[in-house]
């Protein structure tokens, strides 16, 4: 999961004349508009000297402004496409879906069509607010293409800003289930390590142990079940960096089962028996993706403040592979 907000810190110049903060920020920041700044202020996401201010606040020289903004949308034109969505909950502020594996969340290089955003533009096409451009499906976080599970979408600018602040403040709770190679030494633990783009391969992320590069990242894990040469693990995110769980688990030498980007698509543990190799290959066919599912998400409703919690069942492909390993490890003799 990747969080989709930006944090800016601006110190007002000594010679700055007194001016409304929304006007000042529009002049100072690229890719933003006055309405976006005003929505951020209404959500309490603009602080001056650590106090939340409204958009008509007058800034003074040497004040410190801190602002959390949802990521600006891409400029590409998004075409509505009729792609089925598994909707778990919806009201006028938010939409919660159970994302299927294989669905790309956001249009980008190589994926301009067939994404979740294309599906949402189709789903919302008849709503008056959407037609006037006052409503835009907003992503506060993102799941990798081959990760399944619970995903939260904001339907209004205000909801988007308030949810971005919750992710930034780390008040959301997010649990994942992962099937990993190897038997974990500890029943539970904490993985900490800065995550950034791999210097040799820009498509991959890596852990920089010395903290010299990348962004701080923390994952908590708990062993749920030992399955011979695999383990079923629950992961709880403290931060949300690109590929965080996949990279952190590889870092502790337990890559996700069938994660081709991080080496989990090789037979990393087990015996040399041909029969065993065939068994693993069969499992790869049943689960043709990395074994990661966003099981649950807890947050505060952006309009009512009510505590919300959504949980989801493991998808069929992961369930089948877990069952196969249970049978395999239960019936193994002398290997």
C-alpha positions as CSV (number, residue, x, y, z in Angstrom):
1,X,0.0,0.0,0.0
2,X,1.1,3.5,-0.8
3,X,-0.1,6.6,0.9
4,X,-1.1,9.4,-1.4
5,X,-0.5,12.7,0.2
6,X,2.3,15.3,0.4
7,X,3.6,17.2,3.4
8,X,5.0,20.7,2.9
9,X,6.7,23.0,5.3
10,X,7.1,26.7,4.4
11,X,8.7,29.4,6.4
12,X,7.3,32.9,5.4
13,X,10.0,35.3,4.2
14,X,11.1,38.2,6.5
15,X,9.9,40.8,4.0
16,X,6.5,39.2,3.2
17,X,3.6,41.6,3.4
18,X,0.5,40.5,5.3
19,X,-1.8,38.4,3.0
20,X,-4.5,35.8,3.2
21,X,-3.0,32.3,3.6
22,X,-4.9,30.7,0.7
23,X,-3.7,33.4,-1.7
24,X,-0.2,33.1,-0.4
25,X,-0.1,29.3,-0.8
26,X,-1.5,29.4,-4.3
27,X,1.3,31.7,-5.3
28,X,4.0,29.7,-3.5
29,X,3.0,26.1,-4.6
30,X,2.8,24.5,-8.0
31,X,0.0,22.2,-9.1
32,X,-2.6,23.5,-6.7
33,X,-5.6,25.8,-6.8
34,X,-7.3,28.1,-4.3
35,X,-10.3,25.6,-4.0
36,X,-7.8,22.8,-3.0
37,X,-6.1,25.0,-0.5
38,X,-9.5,26.0,1.0
39,X,-10.6,22.4,1.2
40,X,-7.3,21.6,3.0
41,X,-7.9,24.4,5.5
42,X,-11.5,23.3,6.1
43,X,-10.2,19.9,6.9
44,X,-7.8,21.3,9.5
45,X,-4.7,20.3,7.3
46,X,-3.1,23.8,7.3
47,X,-1.2,24.7,10.4
48,X,0.6,28.0,11.2
49,X,3.1,27.6,14.1
50,X,1.4,24.2,14.8
51,X,-2.2,25.7,15.1
52,X,-4.9,24.9,12.5
53,X,-6.0,28.0,10.6
54,X,-8.8,28.8,8.2
55,X,-8.2,30.0,4.6
56,X,-8.8,33.6,5.5
57,X,-6.0,33.7,8.1
58,X,-3.5,36.5,7.4
59,X,0.1,35.3,7.3
60,X,2.9,37.3,8.9
61,X,6.7,37.2,8.2
62,X,8.7,34.3,9.6
63,X,5.6,32.2,10.5
64,X,6.0,28.4,9.9
65,X,3.3,26.9,7.7
66,X,2.7,23.1,7.6
67,X,0.3,21.7,5.1
68,X,-0.9,18.1,4.2
69,X,-2.4,17.8,0.7
70,X,-3.7,14.8,-1.2
71,X,-1.7,14.1,-4.3
72,X,-2.8,16.1,-7.3
73,X,-4.5,13.9,-10.0
74,X,-2.7,13.0,-13.2
75,X,-3.4,15.3,-16.1
76,X,-4.3,12.5,-18.5
77,X,-7.9,12.4,-19.6
78,X,-9.7,9.5,-17.9
79,X,-12.2,7.6,-19.9
80,X,-15.1,5.9,-18.1
81,X,-15.0,2.1,-18.4
82,X,-17.5,-0.5,-17.4
83,X,-15.4,-2.6,-15.0
84,X,-17.2,-4.5,-12.2
85,X,-16.5,-3.3,-8.7
86,X,-17.0,-5.2,-5.4
87,X,-18.5,-2.4,-3.3
88,X,-18.5,-3.1,0.5
89,X,-19.9,0.3,1.6
90,X,-20.9,3.6,0.1
91,X,-22.4,6.9,1.2
92,X,-22.2,10.5,-0.2
93,X,-18.7,10.9,1.3
94,X,-16.8,7.7,0.8
95,X,-16.7,4.4,-1.1
96,X,-15.1,1.2,0.2
97,X,-14.3,-1.6,-2.2
98,X,-12.8,-5.0,-2.1
99,X,-10.2,-4.8,-4.9
100,X,-9.5,-7.9,-7.0
101,X,-5.9,-8.9,-7.8
102,X,-4.8,-7.8,-11.2
103,X,-6.7,-4.5,-11.1
104,X,-4.4,-1.4,-11.5
105,X,-5.6,1.4,-9.2
106,X,-4.4,4.5,-11.0
107,X,-3.7,5.3,-14.7
108,X,0.0,5.6,-15.3
109,X,2.7,4.7,-17.8
110,X,1.6,1.5,-19.6
111,X,-1.8,1.5,-17.9
112,X,-4.0,4.3,-19.2
113,X,-7.1,2.2,-19.4
114,X,-8.6,-0.7,-17.4
115,X,-7.8,0.8,-14.0
116,X,-9.9,1.3,-10.9
117,X,-10.1,5.1,-11.6
118,X,-11.6,4.3,-15.1
119,X,-14.1,2.1,-13.3
120,X,-15.0,4.8,-10.8
121,X,-15.5,7.4,-13.5
122,X,-18.0,5.0,-15.1
123,X,-19.7,4.2,-11.8
124,X,-20.2,7.8,-10.9
125,X,-21.1,9.0,-14.4
126,X,-24.7,9.8,-13.7
127,X,-24.3,11.7,-10.4
128,X,-25.0,15.5,-10.9
129,X,-22.0,16.5,-8.8
130,X,-19.7,14.3,-10.9
131,X,-21.1,15.8,-14.1
132,X,-20.5,19.4,-13.0
133,X,-16.9,18.5,-12.0
134,X,-17.5,19.2,-8.3
135,X,-17.0,15.5,-7.4
136,X,-13.9,13.6,-8.2
137,X,-13.0,10.1,-6.9
138,X,-9.9,10.7,-4.7
139,X,-7.4,8.1,-3.6
140,X,-5.9,8.4,-0.2
141,X,-3.9,5.2,-0.5
142,X,-3.1,2.7,-3.2
143,X,-2.8,-1.1,-3.4
144,X,-0.3,-2.8,-5.8
145,X,-1.9,-4.2,-9.0
146,X,-1.6,-7.8,-7.7
147,X,-2.6,-7.1,-4.1
148,X,-6.2,-7.8,-3.3
149,X,-8.4,-6.3,-0.5
150,X,-10.0,-3.3,1.1
151,X,-9.4,0.1,-0.5
152,X,-10.9,3.4,0.6
153,X,-11.9,6.1,-1.9
154,X,-13.0,9.7,-1.0
155,X,-15.9,11.1,-3.0
156,X,-15.5,14.8,-2.1
157,X,-12.5,17.1,-1.8
158,X,-13.2,17.6,2.0
159,X,-13.3,13.9,2.6
160,X,-10.1,13.4,0.7
161,X,-8.3,16.0,2.8
162,X,-9.7,14.7,6.1
163,X,-8.7,11.1,5.2
164,X,-5.3,12.2,4.0
165,X,-4.7,13.8,7.4
166,X,-5.6,10.5,9.2
167,X,-3.2,8.5,7.1
168,X,-0.5,11.2,7.7
169,X,-1.2,11.2,11.5
170,X,-1.1,7.3,11.4
171,X,-4.5,7.0,13.2
172,X,-5.8,4.5,10.7
173,X,-5.4,0.7,11.3
174,X,-4.5,-1.6,8.4
175,X,-4.0,-5.3,8.5
176,X,-2.8,-7.6,5.7
177,X,-2.4,-11.3,5.3
178,X,0.8,-12.6,3.6
179,X,2.1,-16.0,2.7
180,X,5.9,-16.0,2.9
181,X,8.8,-18.3,2.2
182,X,10.4,-19.9,5.2
183,X,9.6,-20.5,8.9
184,X,9.9,-17.3,11.0
185,X,12.1,-17.5,14.0
186,X,10.0,-15.1,16.0
187,X,6.3,-15.4,16.6
188,X,6.0,-11.6,16.2
189,X,8.2,-8.7,15.5
190,X,8.8,-5.2,14.1
191,X,10.6,-4.4,10.9
192,X,12.1,-1.0,10.6
193,X,14.1,0.3,7.6
194,X,14.0,3.3,5.2
195,X,12.4,2.4,1.9
196,X,13.4,4.0,-1.4
197,X,13.8,3.2,-5.1
198,X,16.5,0.6,-5.8
199,X,19.5,2.4,-7.3
200,X,20.1,-0.4,-9.8
201,X,16.5,-1.2,-10.8
202,X,14.0,1.8,-10.7
203,X,11.0,-0.5,-10.8
204,X,11.9,-2.0,-7.4
205,X,12.1,-0.6,-3.9
206,X,14.8,-1.5,-1.4
207,X,15.6,-1.0,2.3
208,X,18.4,1.4,3.1
209,X,19.5,0.1,6.5
210,X,21.6,3.1,7.4
211,X,18.7,5.5,6.8
212,X,20.7,7.6,4.4
213,X,18.1,7.4,1.7
214,X,14.4,6.6,1.3
215,X,11.6,7.3,3.7
216,X,11.1,5.8,7.2
217,X,9.0,2.7,7.2
218,X,7.7,0.4,10.0
219,X,5.8,-2.9,9.6
220,X,4.6,-5.1,12.6
221,X,4.2,-8.8,11.9
222,X,2.6,-11.8,13.7
223,X,2.9,-15.5,12.7
224,X,-0.5,-17.0,12.3
225,X,0.4,-20.5,11.0
226,X,3.5,-22.5,10.0
227,X,3.0,-24.4,6.8
228,X,6.2,-26.4,6.4
229,X,8.4,-24.3,4.1
230,X,5.9,-21.4,4.2
231,X,4.4,-19.2,6.9
232,X,1.1,-17.4,7.0
233,X,1.7,-13.9,8.5
234,X,-0.4,-11.0,9.6
235,X,1.2,-7.6,8.9
236,X,0.1,-4.3,10.4
237,X,1.3,-1.1,8.8
238,X,2.5,1.9,10.8
239,X,3.6,3.7,7.6
240,X,2.5,3.2,4.0
241,X,5.4,3.1,1.5
242,X,5.4,1.7,-2.0
243,X,5.7,-2.1,-1.8
244,X,6.4,-1.8,2.0
245,X,5.3,-5.3,3.1
246,X,6.9,-7.0,0.1
247,X,10.2,-5.1,0.6
248,X,10.3,-5.4,4.4
249,X,9.6,-9.2,4.4
250,X,12.3,-9.7,1.7
251,X,14.7,-7.7,3.9
252,X,14.2,-10.3,6.8
253,X,14.7,-13.1,4.2
254,X,11.1,-14.1,4.0
255,X,9.9,-12.9,0.6
256,X,6.2,-13.2,-0.4
257,X,5.2,-16.5,-2.1
258,X,5.3,-16.0,-5.9
259,X,6.4,-12.3,-5.7
260,X,8.4,-12.2,-9.0
261,X,9.7,-8.7,-8.3
262,X,11.4,-9.7,-5.1
263,X,12.5,-13.2,-5.8
264,X,9.5,-15.1,-4.3
265,X,8.7,-16.8,-7.6
266,X,11.6,-19.1,-7.1
267,X,11.5,-22.3,-5.0
268,X,13.4,-20.8,-2.1
269,X,12.8,-23.4,0.6
270,X,12.2,-27.1,0.7
271,X,13.5,-30.4,-0.7
272,X,15.1,-31.3,-4.1
273,X,12.4,-33.9,-4.8
274,X,10.9,-33.5,-8.3
275,X,7.5,-34.2,-6.8
276,X,7.9,-31.2,-4.4
277,X,9.0,-28.9,-7.2
278,X,5.9,-29.9,-9.2
279,X,3.7,-29.2,-6.1
280,X,5.2,-25.7,-5.8
281,X,4.7,-25.0,-9.6
282,X,1.1,-26.1,-9.2
283,X,0.7,-23.6,-6.4
284,X,2.2,-20.9,-8.5
285,X,-0.4,-21.6,-11.2
286,X,-3.3,-21.5,-8.7
287,X,-1.9,-18.2,-7.3
288,X,-0.3,-16.4,-10.3
289,X,0.6,-13.3,-8.2
290,X,2.3,-12.4,-4.9
291,X,0.4,-13.7,-1.9
292,X,-0.8,-10.5,-0.2
293,X,-4.3,-9.4,0.8
294,X,-5.4,-6.2,2.5
295,X,-7.6,-7.8,5.1
296,X,-9.0,-4.9,7.0
297,X,-9.0,-1.1,7.4
298,X,-10.1,1.0,10.3
299,X,-10.5,4.8,10.2
300,X,-12.8,7.7,11.3
301,X,-15.6,8.7,8.9
302,X,-14.5,12.0,7.4
303,X,-17.9,13.7,7.9
304,X,-19.4,12.1,11.0
305,X,-16.2,11.2,12.9
306,X,-17.7,7.7,13.6
307,X,-15.2,4.9,13.9
308,X,-15.5,2.7,10.8
309,X,-14.0,-0.8,10.3
310,X,-14.1,-3.0,7.2
311,X,-12.9,-6.6,7.0
312,X,-12.7,-8.9,4.0
313,X,-12.4,-12.6,3.3
314,X,-9.2,-14.1,1.8
315,X,-9.7,-14.5,-1.9
316,X,-10.1,-17.9,-3.4
317,X,-6.6,-18.2,-4.9
318,X,-4.8,-17.6,-1.6
319,X,-7.3,-19.9,0.3
320,X,-6.7,-22.7,-2.1
321,X,-2.9,-22.5,-1.9
322,X,-3.0,-22.4,2.0
323,X,-5.2,-25.5,1.9
324,X,-2.8,-27.2,-0.5
325,X,0.1,-26.5,1.9
326,X,-1.9,-27.7,4.9
327,X,-2.5,-31.0,3.2
328,X,1.1,-31.3,1.9
329,X,2.7,-30.6,5.3
330,X,0.1,-32.8,7.1
331,X,0.7,-35.8,4.7
332,X,4.5,-35.4,4.4
333,X,6.6,-38.5,5.3
334,X,10.3,-38.6,5.5
335,X,11.1,-35.8,3.2
